Structure formats: structure tokens, C-alpha cells
């Protein structure tokens, strides 16, 4: 898996859909990051319930969203959590949460920097 926080070539690919009156890329990237935030919050607060289907579904959705946005590290972690949920390895999910939170913060910082740069 690509270990970069954000795949810049994916951002460049998405920028083709931007127009001056409709900043598609910024809206998409922000929305995907919000999905990652909400899913991280859900996982932290619900892993103890051991609801395999809910954990798997949330991680799967977040993984897809992060892949769409080029958030490589988050997508990888959500993919690992999705697999752990399928295997009902709740301890593995719990042990992934600190990495997930660090990756979320790093992605937020990288995105802020990226969006503040002229393109």
C-alpha cells in the first residue's frame, strides 16, 4: 500500500472537475475527511459493543471514502479495521485506534496545507 498520507496525483485527477464557481475538490476532500472523523468517533465509542456488522460497515464506508479522496494512510487503517471486524477481532480494532487517530490528525494537517497552496 502507498504509505503517503495523501496521494497528490489523485488530487490532481480530481481537480479536473473543479470550476471557479464550484470548488468540487475542496468539498469532496472535506466531506471525505468528515466521514473519516465521524467513523473514528463511532469506532472509538462502539467497539466495546462488539457489533461486527456495524463496525465492518462503518469501516468499509470510510475506507471507500478515503480511497476516493486519496487519503492513503486512513484508507489502509480503515481496511485493516474492516478485515478485523469481519474476523471479529475486536482487540485488533481497539489496538488500531491510536494509529487511526494519528493518521486522521496527519491527514487533517496535510489537507489544510494542501488547500492553502495555490494550484
C-alpha positions in Angstrom: 0.0 0.0 0.0 1.1 3.5 -0.7 2.3 5.0 2.6 1.9 8.6 1.7 -0.8 10.5 3.8 -2.4 12.0 0.7 -1.9 10.8 -2.9 -1.3 14.1 -4.7 -1.9 12.5 -8.1 -5.4 11.7 -7.0 -6.0 15.3 -6.0 -4.7 16.4 -9.4 -7.0 14.0 -11.1 -10.0 15.3 -9.1 -9.1 18.9 -9.8 -10.3 18.3 -13.4 -13.8 18.6 -12.0 -13.2 22.0 -10.3 -14.7 25.1 -11.7 -14.2 28.7 -10.4 -17.8 28.9 -9.1 -17.9 25.3 -7.8 -14.8 24.1 -5.9 -15.5 20.4 -6.2 -12.2 19.1 -4.9 -12.3 21.1 -1.6 -15.9 20.0 -0.9 -15.1 16.4 -1.7 -11.9 16.3 0.3 -13.6 18.0 3.3 -16.6 15.6 3.1 -14.4 12.5 3.0 -12.4 13.8 5.9 -15.6 14.4 7.9 -16.6 10.8 7.1 -13.3 9.6 8.5 -13.7 11.8 11.6 -17.2 10.5 12.3 -16.2 6.9 11.7 -13.2 7.2 14.0 -15.6 8.6 16.7 -18.0 5.8 16.1 -15.3 3.1 16.3 -13.9 4.5 19.5 -17.3 4.7 21.2 -18.8 1.5 19.9 -16.0 -1.1 19.6 -16.9 -2.3 23.1 -20.4 -3.3 21.9 -18.8 -5.9 19.6 -21.3 -5.3 16.8 -19.4 -6.9 14.0 -21.8 -5.8 11.2 -21.9 -2.2 12.3 -18.1 -1.9 12.7 -17.5 -3.6 9.4 -20.0 -1.4 7.6 -18.6 1.8 9.0 -15.0 0.9 8.3 -15.9 -0.2 4.8 -17.7 3.0 4.0 -14.8 5.1 5.5 -12.2 3.1 3.6 -14.0 3.7 0.3 -14.4 7.4 1.0 -10.7 7.8 1.9 -9.7 5.9 -1.3 -11.8 8.3 -3.3 -10.1 11.3 -1.7 -6.6 9.8 -1.9 -6.2 9.5 1.8 -3.9 6.5 1.6 -3.0 6.0 5.2 -6.5 6.4 6.5 -7.8 4.0 3.8 -5.2 1.4 4.8 -6.1 1.6 8.5 -9.9 1.5 7.8 -9.3 -1.5 5.6 -7.4 -3.3 8.4 -10.3 -2.5 10.8 -12.8 -3.7 8.3 -10.9 -7.0 8.0 -10.6 -7.3 11.8 -14.3 -6.7 12.1 -15.0 -9.5 9.6 -12.8 -11.8 11.7 -14.5 -10.5 14.9 -11.0 -9.5 16.2 -12.2 -6.7 18.4 -8.9 -6.4 20.3 -7.2 -5.7 16.9 -9.7 -3.0 16.2 -9.1 -1.4 19.6 -5.3 -1.6 19.1 -5.7 0.2 15.7 -7.5 3.2 17.1 -4.4 5.1 18.2 -2.9 4.7 14.7 -6.2 5.8 13.2 -6.3 8.9 15.4 -2.7 9.8 14.4 -3.4 9.3 10.8 -6.6 11.4 11.0 -4.6 14.2 12.5 -1.8 13.9 10.0 -4.4 13.9 7.1 -6.1 17.0 8.5 -2.8 18.8 8.7 -1.7 17.8 5.3 -5.1 18.7 3.8 -5.0 22.1 5.4 -1.6 22.7 4.0 -2.6 21.4 0.6 -5.7 23.5 0.3 -3.8 26.7 1.4 -1.4 26.3 -1.6 -2.2 27.8 -5.0 -2.8 25.2 -7.6 
